[in-house]
Amino acid sequence: MRPSPEAGARGGQNLHRDARWLTKQDWFFAMALALFVGVIVWFGRSIEDFLQPSEPSLPAPTLVGQTLNDAMRTADRVRLHAVVISRQNSDQYPKDLVIRQDPAAGAQVREGRQISLVVSSGVQIFPMPDLRYETMREVNLDLSHFKLTLGKVHQVDSDEVPANRIVSQDPPPLSSVRLGTIVNIDVSKGGLVKTHLPSFVGLSIDEARDAIKKQKLHLGQIVWTPFGRWGPPRGAIVRQNPGAGAAIESGQDVSLQVSAGPAEAGYLVRQVHAIATVPDTQAGLAKAPNVRIEVRDETGTWNVFNSYAQPKQRLDFNLTVIGTAELDMYVNNELLSSTKLGTEPVPKGSAQDTRQ
């Protein structure tokens, strides 16, 4: 029995449908296989990168203690990048030596890694500022300015320094110090009870100096003034500041106006700018010798400077002197030099003038 034409057509359609299904199955299988292989390759590479980094590592070299130039060359030699991130003062390391590094020496780093360096700027040494007679507020400002550290503060009795002002300090003025040096100070509790200032008007300058010294006061500015033909005798006190009767503490300044004498035109009164230079240490002096500058004129002798000073330090003063005057420099209580500041003219008609 022969199959009918309709049955043959249906059989052909089924074969075509089966062929298309098999084709789709092959495509899905190929895609799944490719995905599986990709996952295996990715996973394998990840494990390999984890166990063995692609870039080689090396121990960081020791740069601490080297000069900056040597440290830079050492870092370049092993293909690292050295960078200075800050500079700091150091008592241990001279200027331009490496103080610290990050990462530390021996740490495992990759090529091209940055090594951060802290470099020494050396030790900064300077003269200790003079804090004597300053208030605590002024002391704190000075210490902050010079980057010094306040140490111990002691309250002491003093008849010369007013209350709440500095009597002494350690290190002493003008001695060599460095940043961060600890400074210990003594602060005055105050001297004698306030007293009423007596009148010095009419006394001679020598009598006034003695009276001021006995009362433990400080002689401040002395202004010599010519008052003409009918003026007070030379050396007589004309005015004072503070005035008579004022309540003052020991150590407070007293300024005086003094007569240059009758008939004086004023040429005896000299305003002098004096300069004195401290000798060098080559003369066998200490690093900070005690220097005293003394002025002598017709009114007497007084000090314009008495403290420590650095070798080769220049000291300059504006002075008012009367008649023949001289400036003497003492170093460690030894007279080193004398300088004439002016000579009083010889009065006409005097024995000296007749001999000339």
C-alpha positions in Angstrom: 0.0 0.0 0.0 1.5 3.3 -1.1 1.4 6.3 1.3 -0.8 9.2 0.4 0.7 12.5 -0.7 -0.6 14.2 2.5 1.3 11.8 4.7 4.6 12.4 2.8 4.2 16.1 3.2 3.6 15.8 7.0 6.7 13.6 7.3 8.9 16.2 5.5 7.7 18.9 7.9 8.6 16.8 10.9 12.2 16.2 9.6 12.7 19.9 9.0 11.4 20.7 12.5 13.8 18.2 14.1 16.8 19.6 12.2 16.1 23.1 13.4 15.8 21.9 17.0 19.2 20.1 16.8 20.7 23.3 15.3 19.5 25.4 18.3 20.8 22.8 20.8 24.3 23.0 19.2 24.3 26.8 19.5 23.3 26.8 23.2 26.0 24.2 23.9 28.7 26.3 22.2 27.7 29.4 24.2 27.7 27.5 27.5 31.1 26.0 26.7 32.6 29.4 25.8 31.3 30.9 29.0 32.6 28.1 31.1 36.1 28.4 29.6 36.1 32.2 30.1 35.2 31.8 33.8 38.0 29.2 34.3 40.6 31.5 32.6 39.5 34.6 34.6 39.6 32.7 37.9 43.0 31.2 37.1 44.5 34.6 36.3 43.1 36.1 39.5 44.7 33.4 41.6 48.0 33.9 39.8 47.9 37.7 40.4 47.1 37.2 44.0 49.9 34.7 44.6 52.5 36.4 42.4 52.1 40.2 41.8 52.7 41.4 38.3 55.1 44.2 39.5 58.3 43.1 41.3 58.7 44.4 44.9 61.9 45.4 46.7 63.0 46.4 50.3 63.0 50.2 50.9 66.6 51.4 51.2 67.9 53.1 54.4 67.8 56.9 53.7 67.9 58.2 57.3 71.3 59.7 58.1 72.1 60.4 54.4 72.4 63.8 52.9 69.5 64.9 50.9 71.4 64.6 47.6 72.7 61.1 48.4 69.2 60.0 49.5 67.7 61.2 46.2 70.4 59.3 44.2 69.9 56.2 46.3 66.1 56.3 45.7 66.6 56.8 41.9 69.0 53.9 41.7 66.4 51.4 42.9 63.6 53.2 40.9 61.8 54.8 43.8 60.6 58.4 44.0 62.0 60.4 47.1 60.0 63.5 48.1 60.8 66.0 50.9 57.6 66.7 52.8 59.0 68.9 55.6 62.1 70.3 57.3 62.6 70.3 61.1 65.2 71.7 63.5 67.3 69.0 65.0 70.1 68.8 67.6 71.1 65.3 66.5 71.2 65.6 62.7 73.2 68.4 60.9 71.6 70.5 58.3 70.3 68.7 55.1 70.5 65.2 56.6 67.4 62.9 56.4 65.7 62.5 59.8 62.8 60.2 59.0 61.5 58.3 56.0 58.1 56.6 55.1 57.9 53.7 54.3 60.6 52.7 56.8 63.9 51.0 55.7 63.3 47.4 54.8 59.6 47.6 54.1 58.5 45.9 50.8 57.6 48.4 48.2 56.9 48.3 44.5 59.0 50.1 41.9 58.0 53.7 41.4 56.6 54.0 45.0 57.0 57.5 46.7 59.4 57.6 49.7 58.5 60.6 52.0 61.5 62.3 53.7 61.8 64.7 56.7 65.0 66.7 56.4 67.0 68.5 59.1 67.3 72.3 58.9 70.1 72.1 61.6 70.4 73.8 64.9 69.4 77.5 65.2 71.5 79.2 67.9 70.9 82.9 68.9 71.5 85.3 71.9 69.1 84.9 74.8 66.8 87.9 75.1 67.0 90.1 78.2 63.8 89.5 80.2 64.8 91.5 83.3 62.3 94.1 84.5 59.6 92.8 82.1 56.1 91.7 83.2 55.0 88.1 82.8 52.9 89.1 79.8 56.0 90.6 78.1 58.0 87.5 79.0 55.4 85.2 77.4 55.4 87.3 74.2 59.2 87.2 74.0 59.4 83.5 74.6 56.7 82.8 72.0 58.5 85.1 69.5 61.9 83.3 70.0 60.2 79.8 70.3 61.6 79.3 73.8 59.9 77.3 76.6 58.9 78.8 80.0 60.3 76.6 82.8 60.1 77.2 86.6 58.8 80.5 87.9 59.9 81.5 91.5 58.6 84.4 93.5 61.5 86.2 95.3 61.9 89.3 97.5 63.5 92.3 95.9 64.1 95.8 97.0 65.1 97.0 93.6 62.7 95.4 91.1 59.0 96.4 91.3 56.4 93.7 92.1 55.5 91.3 89.3 58.5 92.0 87.2 61.5 89.8 86.4 64.4 89.9 88.8 66.7 87.3 87.1 66.6 84.6 84.5 68.4 81.3 83.5 69.9 81.2 80.9 71.3 84.8 81.5 70.8 87.5 78.9 72.9 87.2 75.6 74.0 83.7 76.4 73.7 81.3 73.4 70.4 79.4 73.3 68.5 77.4 70.7 64.9 76.8 69.8 62.9 75.2 72.6 65.4 76.1 75.4 63.8 76.1 78.8 64.0 79.4 80.6 63.6 79.7 84.4 62.8 83.1 85.9 62.5 84.8 89.3 59.6 87.2 89.7 59.7 90.0 92.3 57.2 89.9 95.1 57.7 93.6 95.5 60.2 95.6 97.5 59.6 98.1 100.2 56.2 99.7 100.9 55.4 102.7 98.7 57.0 105.8 100.0 56.4 109.5 99.3 59.1 110.9 97.1 61.0 113.8 98.7 61.8 117.0 96.9 65.2 117.1 95.2 64.8 120.6 93.9 67.6 122.8 95.0 70.0 120.0 95.7 73.1 119.5 93.6 73.2 116.6 91.2 75.7 114.7 93.4 73.4 115.1 96.4 70.4 114.0 94.4 72.2 110.9 93.1 73.2 109.9 96.7 69.6 110.4 98.0 68.1 108.4 95.2 70.5 105.6 95.7 69.9 105.5 99.5 66.1 105.2 98.8 66.8 102.3 96.4 65.3 104.2 93.5 66.6 104.4 89.9 67.9 107.6 88.5 66.2 108.0 85.1 66.8 110.7 82.5 68.9 113.7 83.4 68.2 116.8 81.3 70.8 119.6 81.5 69.4 123.0 80.7 71.1 126.4 80.4 68.9 129.0 82.2 70.9 132.1 81.2 72.7 134.7 83.2 70.3 134.7 86.2 69.8 130.9 86.3 70.4 128.6 89.3 74.0 127.5 90.0 75.4 124.8 87.7 74.4 121.3 88.8 71.3 122.5 90.8 68.1 120.4 90.5 65.4 122.5 88.9 62.6 120.0 88.4 61.9 116.3 89.1 59.5 113.7 87.8 57.6 112.2 89.6 57.1 115.3 91.7 57.7 115.7 95.4 55.2 113.8 97.5 54.3 111.2 94.9 53.9 107.6 96.2 56.4 105.4 94.4 57.9 101.9 94.9 61.6 101.1 95.2 63.2 100.6 91.9 61.0 103.2 90.1 62.8 105.8 87.9 63.2 109.4 88.9 64.0 111.9 86.2 65.7 115.2 86.9 66.1 118.6 85.1 69.5 120.2 86.1 70.8 123.7 85.6 73.8 124.1 83.3 74.8 127.2 85.3 74.2 131.0 85.0 75.5 132.8 81.9 76.0 129.5 80.0 75.0 129.7 76.4 74.4 126.0 76.2 77.6 124.9 74.5 78.6 122.9 77.7 75.6 120.7 77.1 76.3 118.1 74.5 74.1 115.5 72.9 76.4 112.7 71.9 75.8 109.5 69.9 78.5 107.1 71.2 79.3 103.7 69.7 81.3 100.9 71.4 82.2 97.5 69.9 82.7 94.5 72.2 86.1 92.9 71.4 86.4 89.5 69.6 86.9 86.2 71.5 90.4 86.1 69.9 91.5 88.3 72.8 90.9 85.4 75.1 87.5 86.6 76.4 84.6 84.4 77.4 81.8 83.9 74.8 79.6 86.4 76.7 81.8 88.7 78.7 80.4 91.3 81.2 80.7 94.7 79.6 80.3 98.0 81.5 80.2 101.3 79.8 80.9 104.2 82.1 80.5 108.0 81.4 82.5 110.7 83.3 81.8 114.4 82.9 81.6 117.4 85.2 78.5 116.2 86.9 80.0 112.9 88.0 80.3 109.3 86.9 77.5 106.8 85.9 77.0 103.6 84.0 75.0 103.5 80.7 75.5 99.8 80.2 76.3 97.0 82.6 75.5 93.5 81.3 76.6 90.5 79.2 77.4 91.2 75.6 78.3 89.1 72.6 81.8 89.4 71.0 81.8 91.9 68.1 78.4 93.2 69.3 78.0 97.0 68.7 76.5 99.1 71.5 75.3 102.6 70.7 73.9 105.2 73.0 72.5 108.7 72.9 74.1 110.7 75.7 73.8 114.1 77.3 77.1 115.2 78.8 78.3 118.4 80.3 81.7 120.0 79.7 84.7 117.7 79.4 83.4 114.1 79.1 84.8 110.7 78.6 83.4 107.2 77.8 85.2 104.2 79.3 84.7 100.6 78.4 85.3 97.9 81.0 85.3 94.2 80.0 85.2 91.8 83.0 86.0 94.8 85.2 89.2 95.6 83.2 89.5 99.0 81.5 89.8 98.3 77.8 89.4 101.8 76.2 88.6 105.4 76.8 87.0 107.8 74.4 86.7 111.6 74.7 83.2 112.9 74.2 84.0 116.6 74.4 86.3 119.1 76.1 85.1 122.1 78.0 86.4 125.4 76.6 88.8 127.3 78.8 87.1 130.4 80.3 88.6 133.7 79.1 90.7 135.4 81.7 91.4 132.2 83.6 94.9 131.3 84.7 94.9 128.5 82.1 93.8 130.9 79.4 96.6 133.4 80.4 99.3 130.7 80.1 98.1 129.9 76.6 
